[in-house]
């Protein structure tokens, strides 16, 4: 009788432990901070001037501002924040203070604040470092035909999400 009671209690405890483990919920994730989002429904941006192609989220806007000298990739969320700031200041935004989630530029960042490391992303190897306009921003650069192509993310965009975007990067010329 004692053995039967011990076996019954063991089975009940084991069953409760297994049931408890299977009810653990996955935490919600911010799409700009994870690479779980598929790029299949993203739009493709092609720069004929610089000879590259890249996929970006469908709600992002591209600004090729020649006065600014960079290409800005900006999410609709970030555009809303910029519009509110613009209305609050009641003045036009200075070309030198353009905001974006991800910038493209030619050439190395003016200040490199961390060691440079090679990172394989998709079919390409980028050099990764911190520095540039924002000291906490990450820079990913790749050299092609003696030109350095650099992408700098904002602090709102994780390195993993930037790597997901860069996994779609390819040269077109």
N, C-alpha and C positions, 0 to 999 in steps of 0.2 A: 504494500500500500504506500509506503514511504517513497519507493522508487517511482511509482506512478505519479505521485504528487510533485516530485522534483522534475520529472519529464514534462508534465503539464505546465508548470510554472516557467520552465526554460523555453518551451515553445511559445508561450504567451509573450514573454519578454523579447524573444528574438523577432517575433511577428511585429510587435510594437516598434522596435528599433528600425526594422526594414521599412515600415509604413512612414515613419517620421522622416527618414532620409529621402524618400521619393517625393515629399511635399515641399522641398526647398525651392523657392522661387528664384528666377534669374533676375538680377538688377537691371533696371532700364538704362539704356545707353544713349548718350548724345551723339547724333550722326557726325558731328565735326570732331568727335574725340575717339572714334573707333573706326576700324576698317571692315566692319561686318556688312556695311552697305554695298550692294552690288553696283558695279559701274555700267551694267547692261543698258539701263534706261537714261544714262547721262548723255548730254549733248557733246558733240565734238567741235573743238575750236581749232582752226588752222591759221597759222601765221605765215602768209606768203613772204612777208618781209624778212622774217628770221628763219624760215624753213623748218617749222616743226608743227606737230599736231598733238593735241592733248584732250582728254575727256574731262569735263567738269560737271558737277551736279546741275540738273536741268533748271533750277531756280537761280543759278548764278548768272551775273551779268559781266560782260567783258568791256573794259574801257581802254581803248588804245589812244591815250592822250599824248600826242607828240610833244606838247609843251612840258609835260611831266617827264617824258623819256622812258616810261615803263609801261608795261601792260598790267592792268589791275583786274583781278578776278574777284568778284564780290558777291556774297550771298545776299538773298533778299532780306534776311534778318539784319545784316550789317548795313544795307542800304537804308533801312528804316531808321536805324540809329543815326546814320549820317544826316538824313533828312530832318530829323528832330533837332539835331545840333545846329544844322543850317538855319532852321526857322528860329531857334532860340537866339542865335547870334545875329540874325537878320542881316547877314552879309554873305557875299560869295566866298566859296572855299578857295583858299590859296592853293595854287598848283603844287607848291612844295609840301603841302600837308594833306595830300590825298590819302584816304584810308582804304584798306581792302583786306580780304581774308588771305589772299595769296598774290604776290607780285612776281612778275617776270622782268628780268633786266639782263643786260649784257655786261659782263665784267664781274670781277671779284668784289665782295663787300669791302667798304672802306676800313672797317675794323674787324679783326677776327679775334673773338674772345674765348675760344676754346680750341682744343686740339682738333685737327682735321682728320676725319676718318672716312675710309671708302665704304660705301653702302651699296649693295646690289639691290636694285629695285626693278622688277620686271626684267626686261632684256638689257637694261643699262646699268652702269656703275656710276653713281654720283659721289661727289665728295660732300660730306656733311660737316657743318660747324655752326656755332652760335656767333652772332654779331650782326652788324649792319645798322639800319635805321633804328631798330629796336633791339636793345642789348639782349633781351630774352628770346628774340626771334631765331628760328632755325633757318639756315641756308642750305640749299641742295644745289650743287652746280655740276655741270658736265661740260667737257670740252669737245668741240666738233669743228673741224676745218680751222684750226688756230683761234677759234672764238670761244669764250667762256659764256655759257648759258646758265643763269642763276635764278632760282626760285626761292623767295623768302616768304615764310608764312607769318601770320599774325599770332599773337599770344592766344587768340580764341580758337585757333585751329591746331589740333594735336599733330605731332610728328607722324603718328600712324595714319591719320587721315591724309596728310600731305603725301605720304608714301603711296597711299592707295591712288591718289590722283596721278602721281608721277609714274605709277606702274603702267599707265596708258600712254605715256610720252613716247613719241617717235619723231625722228628727223624725216623731213620730206624732200630734202635736197642735200 
